[in-house]
């Protein structure tokens, strides 16, 4: 049981002010008068790459990137100067599912930060010269990535793991073929269709008065309407591989090969997500990257890095193992990695491993709440995944109730040691 002092020491329903504006925007404010700054962290559950066609790949990311390049009331220079003059910042980005935005300023400059947020989200102008700059930057990033073994292995892995009809098959950054076709007019249309108040969450944390925050956002965004804005789109399920599927991307002249191997994993809202997260930590995260790091990199002596990762987002994200190795050691690294997966599907984790990893996850949460940014991001995540504003209070019990049987059941549900996808990028051996 958590005492009242503990409840007051972290974000929870008693310390977070929540208000829903009539147009659908949810505002959450958390007062932290021990600091002088304020942080805004927000999200929109549409406007992401899921809402673009494959032939328009990169449209969502380009649209979000252009919002700060000019508005109806400010050009790029004056918009940047208004923030820089008070040491503030603000930015917008898009991913697969939606749009994220946020910024930071002194508490006294919160009205300015809200002004900028409202203006760039509602009234961007998409100046052609800046669109061309963004396009060149994006194309350069893609061209550079073609010689990056890690990026190419990641790209090939996702394309092999998810079929062409799944949104996770595609990169949200677009391709060398799609980016040149995107125009300022297309971005304007995408903005008009996708951006609006429905499904928007705005979290404000720091030196503030919660009631004033709600009033301020109501004044700047409360009259925003968009009848064309789509509602949240659920992510389709993904089929697991039924055998080992291997792809290779040749990149001549490299001294290292990068490999990624894995399966379709749980979403963040899956009932077994926490069990999967703990067993993934045992596999390739805790300490020196768990068992994979110990047996592939340290004992095997064949990896520049080796770890496992569980995505756990809105949909069935990947559960993967990644390593950078000498090209002659690729097969051996795969063999040793799968050996560790197989052990976890056949043998329970040790008492020490489950104890250490539970302590790791429950102990690091307070560290994530030491900054306004950490608090804002945590509150936004609780809302985004519908975890409840009391999640931080409940989380230690959720973790500590997990048994080693729960962990084995979770990895068995997703991983089959004889059926997975593996991609390798590097020189031909």
Order of alpha helices (4+ residues) and beta strands (2+ residues): alpha-beta-beta-beta-alpha-alpha-beta-beta-alpha-alpha-alpha-alpha-beta-alpha-beta-beta-alpha-alpha-beta-beta-alpha-alpha-alpha-alpha-alpha-beta
